[in-house]
Amino acid sequence: MPTSFNFIEAPGHQIRRAHQLSIALFMEETAGFDVTPVQFAILNALMDDPGEDQVTLSGRVAFDAATSGSVIGRLEAKGWVRREADPADKRRKLLWVTPEGQKVALQMKRAVSKVQSRLLEPLSAAERKRFGALLGKLIVGHEGVE
C-alpha cells in the first residue's frame, strides 16, 4: 500500500497552522475592536504614510490589491479611513487614516503586542530572534513569486 505524504511535518502545513493560531490569538485579544489583522496593518501603514495610494498600500501590507478595495471600504464605512481620488489621476485612490481610525489603532497596540508575545511564548528569547530572522529570510527569498 502506498504511503501518504507526511503533511504534519511539511513546512507549508506548519506555516498554515501557525497562521491559524496567530489569527485566533489576534481575534481573541482584539475582540472589542471588531477589526481584522489586515485592517490593523492598513491603519498602521497609513499612519506612517498618509495619502498613500491603494495599490502601493496593498503591496506594503502584502495583501491582494484586487480585494483590498473591499477591506478599505469597510474601514471607510467605520469612519476610520478617508479615500479620495488623486487629482492628477482620478482612477488612483489616495487614503488617509481619520483621527478616529488613528485613535483605534493606537488603542489596539497593546493588544496586538500581546498577541505577538503569546504567539512566541513557547520559544526562548534566542529562538524568537532566530525564528523571526528565518521567517524574514523565507519571505524575502520568495518576493515576487505570488
PyMOL commands that set and color helices and strands:
alter all, ss='L'
color gray80, all
select helices_A, chain A and resi 7-9+11-29+31-33+37-48+54-60+65-77+99-120+125-141
alter helices_A, ss='H'
color red, helices_A
select strands_A, chain A and resi 52-53+81-86+89-97
alter strands_A, ss='S'
color yellow, strands_A
deselect
rebuild
show_as cartoon
